[in-house]
């Protein structure tokens, strides 16, 4: 049986507020559970928007996780800085974001970057920029599978 007081802080007077508190034991247990459920760390691609912390991502890498998903260019850079092998940007970069994305691709050559798209115009922009720089970028089509948040409907035009 789990201790119902796992979240209690015993040294509250020593904590400067506001502060980010990490329950390391709980975090490690949750990570271990995810690894047990998946049966293979290669099947996992955690979204780092929940932690945005290099130490947490490094811990995942120590457990064999090599693929990550990021919500921002800054998160992509944070992952590249700690040597994450595979980073997926969870949206389609355009305008200045596309330039920043390609800057990361050329700066952090040890990391394989990919992104999403849900339209032909953006896919063409990404392809043209990659071709112009002699790069190969993996681009995944964002499918709308019924939640209507993003993506193109299966069978629809890109």
DSSP file (Angstrom, degrees, kcal/mol; ACC not computed):
  #  RESIDUE AA STRUCTURE BP1 BP2  ACC     N-H-->O    O-->H-N    N-H-->O    O-->H-N    TCO  KAPPA ALPHA  PHI   PSI    X-CA   Y-CA   Z-CA
    1    1 A X              0   0    0      0, 0.0     2,-0.2     0, 0.0     3,-0.0   0.000 360.0 360.0 360.0 134.9    0.0    0.0    0.0
    2    2 A X        -     0   0    0      1,-0.1     2,-0.4     2,-0.0     0, 0.0  -0.488 360.0-105.3 -76.9 143.3    1.3    3.4   -0.9
    3    3 A X    >   -     0   0    0     -2,-0.2     3,-1.4     1,-0.2    -1,-0.1  -0.547  24.3-147.5 -65.3 120.5    1.9    6.0    1.7
    4    4 A X  T 3  S+     0   0    0     -2,-0.4     3,-0.3     1,-0.3    -1,-0.2   0.624  94.7  59.0 -68.6 -10.2   -1.0    8.5    1.4
    5    5 A X  T >   +     0   0    0      1,-0.2     3,-1.9     2,-0.1    -1,-0.3   0.060  63.9 121.9-105.0  24.8    1.3   11.3    2.5
    6    6 A X  T <  S+     0   0    0     -3,-1.4    -1,-0.2     1,-0.3    20,-0.1   0.764  75.1  52.3 -58.4 -25.1    3.9   10.9   -0.3
    7    7 A X  T 3  S+     0   0    0     -3,-0.3    -1,-0.3     2,-0.1     2,-0.1   0.432  80.9 117.2 -94.1  -0.2    3.3   14.5   -1.4
    8    8 A X    <   -     0   0    0     -3,-1.9     2,-0.6     1,-0.1    -3,-0.0  -0.444  59.7-136.3 -73.6 141.8    3.8   16.2    2.0
    9    9 A X        -     0   0    0     -2,-0.1     3,-0.4     1,-0.1    -2,-0.1  -0.860  16.3-172.7 -99.7 124.5    6.7   18.6    2.3
   10   10 A X  S    S+     0   0    0     -2,-0.6     3,-0.2     1,-0.2    -1,-0.1   0.650  82.7  43.5 -92.6 -15.9    8.6   18.2    5.5
   11   11 A X    >   +     0   0    0      1,-0.1     3,-2.2     2,-0.1     4,-0.3  -0.214  65.8 144.9-121.3  42.9   10.9   21.3    5.1
   12   12 A X  G >   +     0   0    0     -3,-0.4     3,-1.3     1,-0.3    -1,-0.1   0.777  67.7  61.4 -55.7 -32.1    8.3   23.9    4.0
   13   13 A X  G 3  S+     0   0    0      1,-0.2    -1,-0.3    -3,-0.2    -2,-0.1   0.685 101.1  55.1 -70.6 -16.4   10.0   26.7    5.9
   14   14 A X  G <  S+     0   0    0     -3,-2.2     2,-0.6     2,-0.1    -1,-0.2   0.451  88.0  95.3 -93.4  -1.9   13.2   26.2    3.8
   15   15 A X    <   -     0   0    0     -3,-1.3     2,-0.4    -4,-0.3     4,-0.1  -0.812  68.4-140.9-100.3 122.7   11.5   26.6    0.4
   16   16 A X        -     0   0    0     -2,-0.6     2,-0.4     2,-0.1    -2,-0.1  -0.650  38.8-101.6 -77.9 130.6   11.5   29.9   -1.2
   17   17 A X  S    S+     0   0    0     -2,-0.4     2,-0.1     2,-0.1     3,-0.0  -0.829  99.5  39.7-107.8 144.1    8.1   30.6   -2.9
   18   18 A X  S    S+     0   0    0     -2,-0.4     2,-0.3     1,-0.0    -2,-0.1   0.567  86.9 151.7 -75.3 152.9    7.2   30.4   -5.7
   19   19 A X        -     0   0    0     -2,-0.1     2,-0.6    -4,-0.1    -2,-0.1  -0.995  47.5-120.6-148.6 149.3    9.2   27.3   -6.4
   20   20 A X        -     0   0    0     -2,-0.3     2,-0.5    -3,-0.0    -3,-0.0  -0.829  31.6-162.0 -89.9 123.3    9.0   24.3   -8.6
   21   21 A X        -     0   0    0     -2,-0.6     2,-0.5     2,-0.0    -2,-0.0  -0.912   4.6-165.0-110.1 133.1    8.9   21.1   -6.5
   22   22 A X        -     0   0    0     -2,-0.5     2,-1.4     4,-0.0     3,-0.1  -0.970  15.6-147.5-119.0 124.4    9.7   17.7   -8.0
   23   23 A X     >  -     0   0    0     -2,-0.5     4,-2.7     1,-0.2     3,-0.3  -0.724  19.5-171.1 -87.7  89.9    8.8   14.6   -6.1
   24   24 A X  H  > S+     0   0    0     -2,-1.4     4,-2.8     1,-0.2     5,-0.2   0.864  79.6  51.6 -56.1 -44.5   11.8   12.6   -7.4
   25   25 A X  H  > S+     0   0    0      1,-0.2     4,-2.2     2,-0.2    -1,-0.2   0.917 113.0  45.4 -60.0 -43.8   10.6    9.3   -6.1
   26   26 A X  H  > S+     0   0    0     -3,-0.3     4,-2.7     2,-0.2    -2,-0.2   0.910 112.7  51.2 -65.9 -42.8    7.2    9.6   -7.7
   27   27 A X  H  X S+     0   0    0     -4,-2.7     4,-2.3     1,-0.2    -2,-0.2   0.933 111.9  46.2 -61.0 -46.5    8.8   10.8  -10.9
   28   28 A X  H  X S+     0   0    0     -4,-2.8     4,-2.5     1,-0.2    -1,-0.2   0.883 112.3  51.3 -64.9 -37.9   11.1    7.8  -11.1
   29   29 A X  H  X S+     0   0    0     -4,-2.2     4,-2.3    -5,-0.2    -2,-0.2   0.917 110.2  48.8 -65.2 -42.3    8.3    5.5  -10.2
   30   30 A X  H  X S+     0   0    0     -4,-2.7     4,-2.3     2,-0.2    -2,-0.2   0.894 111.5  50.0 -63.9 -40.0    6.1    6.9  -13.0
   31   31 A X  H  X S+     0   0    0     -4,-2.3     4,-2.1     2,-0.2    -2,-0.2   0.928 110.7  49.2 -63.3 -45.2    9.0    6.6  -15.5
   32   32 A X  H  X S+     0   0    0     -4,-2.5     4,-2.2     1,-0.2    -2,-0.2   0.891 110.1  51.9 -61.4 -39.1    9.6    3.0  -14.4
   33   33 A X  H  X S+     0   0    0     -4,-2.3     4,-2.7     2,-0.2    -1,-0.2   0.909 107.9  51.2 -64.3 -42.6    5.9    2.2  -14.8
   34   34 A X  H  X S+     0   0    0     -4,-2.3     4,-2.4     1,-0.2     5,-0.2   0.898 110.9  49.1 -61.0 -40.2    5.8    3.7  -18.3
   35   35 A X  H  X S+     0   0    0     -4,-2.1     4,-2.1     2,-0.2    -2,-0.2   0.887 111.6  49.0 -66.6 -39.0    8.8    1.5  -19.2
   36   36 A X  H  < S+     0   0    0     -4,-2.2    -2,-0.2     2,-0.2    -1,-0.2   0.924 112.5  47.6 -65.0 -44.7    7.1   -1.6  -17.8
   37   37 A X  H  < S+     0   0    0     -4,-2.7    -2,-0.2     1,-0.2    -1,-0.2   0.919 116.5  42.5 -64.0 -44.3    3.8   -0.8  -19.7
   38   38 A X  H  < S-     0   0    0     -4,-2.4    -1,-0.2    -5,-0.2    -2,-0.2   0.843  90.5-150.0 -72.9 -32.4    5.6   -0.3  -23.0
   39   39 A X  S  < S+     0   0    0     -4,-2.1     2,-0.3    -5,-0.2    -3,-0.1   0.364  77.5  50.6  78.6  -7.4    8.0   -3.2  -22.6
   40   40 A X  S >  S-     0   0    0     -5,-0.2     3,-2.1     1,-0.1     4,-0.3  -0.847  70.8-144.5-163.8 120.2   10.6   -1.3  -24.6
   41   41 A X  G >  S+     0   0    0      1,-0.3     3,-1.4    -2,-0.3    25,-0.3   0.750  99.2  70.5 -61.7 -21.6   11.9    2.2  -24.2
   42   42 A X  G 3  S+     0   0    0      1,-0.3    -1,-0.3    23,-0.1    23,-0.0   0.685  91.8  60.0 -67.8 -16.0   12.2    2.5  -28.0
   43   43 A X  G <  S+     0   0    0     -3,-2.1     2,-0.3    -8,-0.1    -1,-0.3   0.539  92.0  86.9 -87.0  -7.1    8.4    2.5  -28.1
   44   44 A X    <   +     0   0    0     -3,-1.4    23,-0.5    -4,-0.3    22,-0.3  -0.723  42.7 173.8 -99.5 143.9    8.2    5.7  -26.0
   45   45 A X  E     -a   67   0A   0     -2,-0.3    23,-0.2    21,-0.1    -3,-0.0  -0.641  23.6-158.7-140.0  79.9    8.3    9.3  -27.2
   46   46 A X  E     -a   68   0A   0     21,-0.7    23,-2.6    -2,-0.1     2,-0.6  -0.285  16.9-124.9 -64.6 144.1    7.6   11.4  -24.1
   47   47 A X  E >   -a   69   0A   0     21,-0.2     3,-1.0     1,-0.1     4,-0.2  -0.803  16.3-157.8 -88.4 119.4    6.4   15.0  -24.6
   48   48 A X  G >> S+     0   0    0     21,-2.7     4,-2.2    -2,-0.6     3,-0.8   0.464  73.0  92.9 -82.3   0.2    8.8   17.3  -22.7
   49   49 A X  G 34 S+     0   0    0     20,-0.3    -1,-0.2     1,-0.2    21,-0.1   0.740  80.4  61.2 -64.7 -19.2    6.3   20.1  -22.4
   50   50 A X  G <4 S+     0   0    0     -3,-1.0    -1,-0.2     1,-0.1    -2,-0.1   0.817 123.5  12.7 -77.5 -29.7    5.3   18.7  -19.0
   51   51 A X  T <4  -     0   0    0     -3,-0.8    -2,-0.2    -4,-0.2     3,-0.1   0.798  66.9-170.3-112.6 -45.6    8.7   19.1  -17.4
   52   52 A X     <  +     0   0    0     -4,-2.2     2,-0.5     1,-0.2    -3,-0.1   0.781  47.5 130.0  55.5  28.8   10.9   21.3  -19.6
   53   53 A X     >  -     0   0    0     -5,-0.2     4,-2.1     1,-0.1     3,-0.3  -0.954  56.9-149.2-121.0 125.3   13.8   20.2  -17.3
   54   54 A X  H  > S+     0   0    0     -2,-0.5     4,-3.0     1,-0.2     5,-0.2   0.884  98.5  55.5 -59.2 -40.0   17.1   18.9  -18.6
   55   55 A X  H  > S+     0   0    0      1,-0.2     4,-1.9     2,-0.2    -1,-0.2   0.878 107.9  48.5 -63.6 -36.8   17.6   16.7  -15.6
   56   56 A X  H  > S+     0   0    0     -3,-0.3     4,-1.9     2,-0.2    -1,-0.2   0.924 113.7  46.6 -68.1 -44.1   14.3   14.9  -16.1
   57   57 A X  H  X S+     0   0    0     -4,-2.1     4,-2.2     1,-0.2    -2,-0.2   0.889 110.9  52.5 -65.4 -39.0   15.0   14.4  -19.8
   58   58 A X  H  X S+     0   0    0     -4,-3.0     4,-2.2     1,-0.2    -1,-0.2   0.888 106.8  53.4 -63.6 -38.8   18.5   13.1  -19.0
   59   59 A X  H  X S+     0   0    0     -4,-1.9     4,-1.2     2,-0.2    -1,-0.2   0.908 108.0  50.3 -61.9 -41.8   17.0   10.6  -16.5
   60   60 A X  H  <>S+     0   0    0     -4,-1.9     5,-2.2     1,-0.2     3,-0.4   0.906 109.7  50.7 -62.8 -40.2   14.7    9.4  -19.3
   61   61 A X  H ><5S+     0   0    0     -4,-2.2     3,-1.7     1,-0.2    -2,-0.2   0.877 104.9  56.6 -65.2 -36.6   17.7    9.0  -21.6
   62   62 A X  H 3<5S+     0   0    0     -4,-2.2    -1,-0.2     1,-0.3    -2,-0.2   0.790 103.8  55.3 -63.2 -26.7   19.6    7.0  -18.9
   63   63 A X  T 3<5S-     0   0    0     -4,-1.2    -1,-0.3    -3,-0.4    -2,-0.2   0.356 130.2 -95.8 -88.5   5.3   16.6    4.6  -18.9
   64   64 A X  T < 5S+     0   0    0     -3,-1.7     2,-0.5     1,-0.3    -3,-0.2   0.449  76.9 141.7  99.0   1.3   17.0    4.1  -22.6
   65   65 A X      < +     0   0    0     -5,-2.2    -1,-0.3    -6,-0.2   -23,-0.1  -0.656  13.9 164.6 -78.5 126.9   14.5    6.6  -24.0
   66   66 A X        +     0   0    0     -2,-0.5    20,-1.5   -25,-0.3     2,-0.4   0.515  50.7  73.0-119.4 -11.3   15.9    8.1  -27.2
   67   67 A X  E     +ab  45  86A   0    -23,-0.5   -21,-0.7   -26,-0.3     2,-0.3  -0.908  56.2 176.3-114.8 135.3   12.9    9.8  -28.8
   68   68 A X  E     -ab  46  87A   0     18,-2.3    20,-2.5    -2,-0.4     2,-0.4  -0.933  21.8-142.6-135.4 156.9   11.2   12.9  -27.6
   69   69 A X  E     -ab  47  88A   0    -23,-2.6   -21,-2.7    -2,-0.3     2,-0.4  -0.971  19.6-165.1-119.5 136.2    8.4   15.3  -28.6
   70   70 A X  E     - b   0  89A   0     18,-2.8    20,-3.1    -2,-0.4    21,-0.1  -0.933  20.9-157.7-125.8 145.7    8.7   19.0  -28.1
   71   71 A X  S    S+     0   0    0     -2,-0.4     2,-0.3    18,-0.2    -1,-0.1   0.621  79.2  32.0 -93.2 -15.7    6.1   21.8  -28.2
   72   72 A X  S  > S-     0   0    0      1,-0.1     4,-1.9    19,-0.0     5,-0.1  -0.917  78.0-114.9-139.3 162.8    8.5   24.6  -28.8
   73   73 A X  H  > S+     0   0    0     -2,-0.3     4,-2.5     1,-0.2     5,-0.2   0.878 117.6  57.4 -62.6 -38.1   11.8   25.4  -30.6
   74   74 A X  H  > S+     0   0    0      1,-0.2     4,-2.4     2,-0.2    -1,-0.2   0.895 105.7  49.1 -61.6 -40.0   13.3   26.1  -27.1
   75   75 A X  H  > S+     0   0    0      2,-0.2     4,-2.3     1,-0.2    -1,-0.2   0.899 109.2  52.9 -66.2 -39.3   12.4   22.6  -25.9
   76   76 A X  H  X S+     0   0    0     -4,-1.9     4,-2.4     1,-0.2    -2,-0.2   0.927 110.9  47.2 -58.5 -44.6   14.0   21.2  -29.1
   77   77 A X  H  X S+     0   0    0     -4,-2.5     4,-2.6     1,-0.2    -2,-0.2   0.907 108.6  54.0 -65.8 -41.4   17.1   23.1  -28.3
   78   78 A X  H  X S+     0   0    0     -4,-2.4     4,-1.0     1,-0.2    -1,-0.2   0.917 111.1  46.7 -58.0 -43.8   17.1   22.0  -24.7
   79   79 A X  H ><>S+     0   0    0     -4,-2.3     5,-2.5     1,-0.2     3,-0.5   0.910 112.1  49.6 -65.6 -42.6   16.9   18.3  -25.8
   80   80 A X  H ><5S+     0   0    0     -4,-2.4     3,-1.5     1,-0.2    -2,-0.2   0.879 104.6  59.6 -63.5 -37.2   19.7   18.8  -28.4
   81   81 A X  H 3<5S+     0   0    0     -4,-2.6    -1,-0.2     1,-0.3    -2,-0.2   0.790 107.6  45.3 -64.1 -27.5   21.9   20.4  -25.8
   82   82 A X  T <<5S-     0   0    0     -4,-1.0    -1,-0.3    -3,-0.5    -2,-0.2   0.339 123.7-103.6 -98.7   8.3   21.8   17.2  -23.7
   83   83 A X  T < 5 +     0   0    0     -3,-1.5    -3,-0.2     1,-0.2     2,-0.2   0.737  51.7 175.6  84.5  24.0   22.4   15.0  -26.7
   84   84 A X      < -     0   0    0     -5,-2.5    -1,-0.2     1,-0.2     3,-0.1  -0.462  22.5-148.8 -61.6 129.3   18.9   13.6  -27.3
   85   85 A X  S    S+     0   0    0      1,-0.2    27,-3.1    -2,-0.2     2,-0.4   0.807  76.6  30.6 -72.9 -29.2   19.2   11.5  -30.4
   86   86 A X  E     +bc  67 112A   0    -20,-1.5   -18,-2.3    25,-0.2     2,-0.4  -0.972  63.5 176.8-141.7 118.5   15.7   12.0  -31.9
   87   87 A X  E     -bc  68 113A   0     25,-2.8    27,-1.9    -2,-0.4     2,-0.6  -0.984  10.5-163.4-129.6 125.8   13.4   15.1  -31.5
   88   88 A X  E     -bc  69 114A   0    -20,-2.5   -18,-2.8    -2,-0.4     2,-0.5  -0.937  15.3-142.5-108.2 119.7   10.0   15.7  -33.0
   89   89 A X  E     -bc  70 115A   0     25,-3.0    27,-0.5    -2,-0.6   -18,-0.2  -0.726  16.0-139.8 -79.2 125.0    8.7   19.2  -33.1
   90   90 A X  S    S+     0   0    0    -20,-3.1     2,-0.3    -2,-0.5    -1,-0.1   0.221  76.2  38.0 -80.3  16.1    4.9   18.8  -32.4
   91   91 A X  S    S-     0   0    0    -21,-0.1    25,-1.1    25,-0.1     2,-0.7  -0.939  92.5 -88.2-151.0 175.2    3.8   21.5  -34.9
   92   92 A X        -     0   0    0     -2,-0.3     2,-0.2    23,-0.2    25,-0.1  -0.796  40.6-139.5 -92.6 117.8    4.7   22.8  -38.4
   93   93 A X        +     0   0    0     -2,-0.7     2,-0.3    23,-0.2    33,-0.1  -0.528  30.6 164.3 -75.9 139.9    7.3   25.5  -38.2
   94   94 A X    >   +     0   0    0     -2,-0.2     3,-1.5    31,-0.0     4,-0.4  -0.957  47.0   2.2-146.7 164.9    6.8   28.5  -40.6
   95   95 A X  T >> S-     0   0    0     -2,-0.3     4,-1.4     1,-0.3     3,-0.7  -0.300 133.2  -7.1  58.0-137.1    8.2   32.0  -40.8
   96   96 A X  H 3> S+     0   0    0      1,-0.2     4,-2.4     2,-0.2    -1,-0.3   0.805 135.2  61.2 -60.3 -29.7   10.9   32.8  -38.2
   97   97 A X  H <> S+     0   0    0     -3,-1.5     4,-2.5     2,-0.2    -1,-0.2   0.873 101.4  52.8 -65.9 -35.4   10.2   29.5  -36.5
   98   98 A X  H <> S+     0   0    0     -3,-0.7     4,-2.4    -4,-0.4    -1,-0.2   0.914 109.2  49.1 -65.6 -41.4   11.2   27.6  -39.6
   99   99 A X  H  X S+     0   0    0     -4,-1.4     4,-1.9     2,-0.2    -2,-0.2   0.924 112.6  47.5 -62.0 -44.1   14.5   29.5  -39.7
  100  100 A X  H  X S+     0   0    0     -4,-2.4     4,-1.9     2,-0.2    -2,-0.2   0.892 110.3  53.1 -64.2 -39.4   15.1   28.7  -36.0
  101  101 A X  H  X S+     0   0    0     -4,-2.5     4,-2.1     1,-0.2    -2,-0.2   0.939 110.9  45.6 -61.5 -47.4   14.2   25.1  -36.6
  102  102 A X  H  X S+     0   0    0     -4,-2.4     4,-2.1     1,-0.2    -1,-0.2   0.828 107.3  58.9 -67.3 -30.5   16.8   24.8  -39.4
  103  103 A X  H  X S+     0   0    0     -4,-1.9     4,-2.0     2,-0.2    -1,-0.2   0.909 107.4  47.0 -62.1 -41.3   19.3   26.6  -37.3
  104  104 A X  H  X S+     0   0    0     -4,-1.9     4,-3.0     2,-0.2    -2,-0.2   0.915 108.5  55.4 -65.1 -42.4   19.0   23.8  -34.7
  105  105 A X  H  < S+     0   0    0     -4,-2.1    -2,-0.2     1,-0.2    -1,-0.2   0.893 114.3  39.5 -58.5 -41.1   19.3   21.2  -37.4
  106  106 A X  H  < S+     0   0    0     -4,-2.1     3,-0.3     1,-0.1    -1,-0.2   0.803 118.9  46.6 -81.0 -28.4   22.6   22.6  -38.6
  107  107 A X  H  < S+     0   0    0     -4,-2.0     2,-0.9     1,-0.2    -2,-0.2   0.902 115.0  43.5 -78.8 -42.3   24.0   23.4  -35.2
  108  108 A X    ><  +     0   0    0     -4,-3.0     3,-1.5    -5,-0.2    -1,-0.2  -0.680  63.6 164.4-108.3  77.5   23.1   20.1  -33.4
  109  109 A X  T 3   +     0   0    0     -2,-0.9    -1,-0.2    -3,-0.3    -2,-0.1   0.646  69.5  66.8 -72.1 -14.3   24.1   17.5  -36.0
  110  110 A X  T 3  S+     0   0    0     -3,-0.1     2,-0.5   -30,-0.1    -1,-0.3   0.545  92.9  72.4 -81.7  -6.2   24.0   14.7  -33.4
  111  111 A X  S <  S-     0   0    0     -3,-1.5     2,-0.7    -6,-0.1   -25,-0.2  -0.925  76.0-140.8-111.9 132.7   20.3   15.1  -33.0
  112  112 A X  E     -c   86   0A   0    -27,-3.1   -25,-2.8    -2,-0.5     2,-0.3  -0.834  25.0-161.6 -90.6 117.3   17.8   14.0  -35.7
  113  113 A X  E     +c   87   0A   0     -2,-0.7    25,-0.9   -27,-0.2     2,-0.3  -0.752  14.6 170.7-101.7 146.7   15.0   16.5  -35.9
  114  114 A X  E     -cd  88 138A   0    -27,-1.9   -25,-3.0    -2,-0.3     2,-0.3  -0.940   7.9-168.4-142.9 164.5   11.6   16.1  -37.5
  115  115 A X  E     -cd  89 139A   0     23,-1.7    25,-3.0    -2,-0.3     2,-0.3  -0.885  18.6-111.6-145.4 178.0    8.4   18.1  -37.5
  116  116 A X  E     - d   0 140A   0    -25,-1.1     2,-0.3   -27,-0.5   -23,-0.2  -0.707  23.8-177.2-108.8 161.4    4.7   17.9  -38.5
  117  117 A X  E     - d   0 141A   0     23,-1.8    25,-3.2    -2,-0.3    35,-0.2  -0.973  18.0-174.0-150.8 155.5    2.7   19.5  -41.2
  118  118 A X  S    S+     0   0    0     -2,-0.3     2,-0.3    23,-0.2    23,-0.1   0.176  70.4  53.5-132.5  15.6   -1.0   19.4  -42.2
  119  119 A X  S  > S-     0   0    0      1,-0.1     4,-2.0    33,-0.1     5,-0.1  -0.999  72.8-126.8-152.4 153.4   -0.9   21.3  -45.4
  120  120 A X  H  > S+     0   0    0     38,-1.6     4,-2.5    -2,-0.3     5,-0.2   0.842 104.9  59.7 -67.1 -35.6    0.9   21.3  -48.8
  121  121 A X  H  > S+     0   0    0      2,-0.2     4,-1.9     1,-0.2    -1,-0.2   0.936 110.1  41.2 -61.7 -46.8    2.1   24.9  -48.7
  122  122 A X  H  > S+     0   0    0      2,-0.2     4,-2.7     1,-0.2     5,-0.2   0.898 112.9  54.5 -68.6 -39.4    4.0   24.4  -45.5
  123  123 A X  H  X S+     0   0    0     -4,-2.0     4,-2.4     1,-0.2    -1,-0.2   0.904 109.2  49.2 -58.8 -40.3    5.3   21.1  -46.6
  124  124 A X  H  X S+     0   0    0     -4,-2.5     4,-2.7     2,-0.2    -1,-0.2   0.889 109.9  50.7 -66.6 -39.8    6.6   22.8  -49.8
  125  125 A X  H  X S+     0   0    0     -4,-1.9     4,-2.4     2,-0.2    -2,-0.2   0.931 112.5  46.4 -62.2 -45.8    8.3   25.5  -47.7
  126  126 A X  H  X S+     0   0    0     -4,-2.7     4,-2.5     1,-0.2    -2,-0.2   0.924 114.0  48.5 -62.7 -44.7   10.1   23.0  -45.5
  127  127 A X  H  X S+     0   0    0     -4,-2.4     4,-2.7    -5,-0.2    -2,-0.2   0.912 112.0  48.7 -63.1 -43.4   11.1   20.9  -48.6
  128  128 A X  H  X S+     0   0    0     -4,-2.7     4,-2.6     2,-0.2    -1,-0.2   0.910 112.6  47.5 -64.7 -42.1   12.4   24.0  -50.4
  129  129 A X  H  X S+     0   0    0     -4,-2.4     4,-1.3     2,-0.2    -2,-0.2   0.920 113.7  47.9 -65.7 -43.0   14.4   25.2  -47.4
  130  130 A X  H  X>S+     0   0    0     -4,-2.5     5,-3.0    -5,-0.2     4,-0.5   0.933 113.3  47.7 -62.4 -45.6   15.9   21.7  -46.8
  131  131 A X  H ><5S+     0   0    0     -4,-2.7     3,-1.1     1,-0.2    -2,-0.2   0.913 109.5  53.6 -61.3 -43.6   16.8   21.3  -50.5
  132  132 A X  H 3<5S+     0   0    0     -4,-2.6    -1,-0.2     1,-0.3    -2,-0.2   0.769 115.2  40.3 -63.5 -26.3   18.4   24.8  -50.5
  133  133 A X  H 3<5S-     0   0    0     -4,-1.3    -1,-0.3    -3,-0.4    -2,-0.2   0.375 112.7-115.7-103.2   3.3   20.6   23.9  -47.5
  134  134 A X  T <<5S+     0   0    0     -3,-1.1     2,-0.3    -4,-0.5    -3,-0.2   0.837  70.6 135.7  67.7  32.8   21.4   20.3  -48.7
  135  135 A X      < -     0   0    0     -5,-3.0     2,-0.5    -6,-0.2    -1,-0.2  -0.772  51.5-140.7-113.3 156.7   19.5   18.8  -45.7
  136  136 A X        -     0   0    0     -2,-0.3     2,-0.4    -3,-0.1    -9,-0.0  -0.981  23.0-175.2-114.5 123.2   17.1   16.0  -45.3
  137  137 A X        -     0   0    0     -2,-0.5     2,-0.4   -25,-0.1   -23,-0.1  -0.970  23.0-131.4-120.1 129.8   14.3   16.6  -42.8
  138  138 A X  E     -d  114   0A   0    -25,-0.9   -23,-1.7    -2,-0.4     2,-0.4  -0.685  27.1-172.8 -77.6 129.0   11.7   14.1  -41.7
  139  139 A X  E     -d  115   0A   0     -2,-0.4     2,-0.4   -25,-0.2   -23,-0.2  -0.992   6.6-157.7-127.4 124.5    8.3   15.6  -41.9
  140  140 A X  E     -d  116   0A   0    -25,-3.0   -23,-1.8    -2,-0.4     2,-0.5  -0.798  21.1-119.7-102.4 142.7    5.2   13.8  -40.6
  141  141 A X  E     -d  117   0A   0     -2,-0.4     2,-0.7   -25,-0.2   -23,-0.2  -0.709  24.7-133.5 -81.9 124.5    1.7   14.4  -41.8
  142  142 A X        -     0   0    0    -25,-3.2    10,-2.6    -2,-0.5     2,-0.4  -0.698  25.6-156.8 -80.0 112.1   -0.5   15.5  -38.8
  143  143 A X  E     -e  152   0B   0     -2,-0.7     2,-0.9     8,-0.3    10,-0.2  -0.747  14.7-137.1 -95.3 137.6   -3.7   13.5  -39.1
  144  144 A X  E     -e  153   0B   0      8,-2.6    10,-0.7    -2,-0.4     7,-0.1  -0.834  22.5-178.7 -88.5 108.1   -7.0   14.6  -37.6
  145  145 A X        -     0   0    0     -2,-0.9    -1,-0.1     8,-0.1     6,-0.1   0.150  66.3 -68.8 -99.0  20.4   -8.2   11.3  -36.1
  146  146 A X  S    S+     0   0    0      0, 0.0    -2,-0.1     0, 0.0     7,-0.0   0.309 113.9  96.3 118.5  -8.0  -11.5   12.8  -34.8
  147  147 A X  S    S-     0   0    0      3,-0.1    -3,-0.1     1,-0.0     0, 0.0   0.621  75.6-143.0 -88.2 -11.7  -10.5   15.1  -32.0
  148  148 A X        +     0   0    0      2,-0.2     3,-0.1     1,-0.1    -4,-0.1   0.797  65.3 116.8  57.5  34.5  -10.5   18.2  -34.3
  149  149 A X  S    S-     0   0    0      1,-0.4     2,-0.3     0, 0.0    -1,-0.1   0.813  83.8 -29.3 -94.6 -40.1   -7.5   19.9  -32.7
  150  150 A X  S    S+     0   0    0     -7,-0.1    -1,-0.4     2,-0.0    -2,-0.2  -0.964  89.9  63.2-163.3 171.1   -5.2   19.8  -35.6
  151  151 A X  S    S-     0   0    0     -2,-0.3     2,-0.3    -7,-0.1    -8,-0.3  -0.052  72.7 -71.0  95.3 167.5   -4.3   17.9  -38.7
  152  152 A X  E     -e  143   0B   0    -10,-2.6    -8,-2.6   -35,-0.2     2,-0.2  -0.770  51.8-105.1 -98.8 144.3   -5.8   16.9  -42.0
  153  153 A X  E >   -e  144   0B   0     -2,-0.3     3,-2.6   -10,-0.2    -8,-0.1  -0.468  46.7 -95.6 -69.1 137.7   -8.6   14.3  -42.2
  154  154 A X  T 3  S+     0   0    0    -10,-0.7    -1,-0.1     1,-0.3     3,-0.1  -0.274 113.5  19.8 -53.9 134.3   -7.4   10.9  -43.4
  155  155 A X  T 3  S+     0   0    0      1,-0.3    -1,-0.3    -3,-0.1     2,-0.1   0.278 103.4 115.4  87.1 -11.1   -8.1   10.6  -47.1
  156  156 A X  S <  S-     0   0    0     -3,-2.6    -1,-0.3     1,-0.1     2,-0.2  -0.327  76.3 -85.2 -84.7 171.1   -8.4   14.4  -47.5
  157  157 A X              0   0    0      1,-0.1    -4,-0.2    -3,-0.1    -1,-0.1  -0.471 360.0 360.0 -74.6 147.0   -6.1   16.7  -49.4
  158  158 A X              0   0    0     -2,-0.2   -38,-1.6   -39,-0.1   -37,-0.2   0.459 360.0 360.0 -76.8 360.0   -2.9   17.9  -47.7
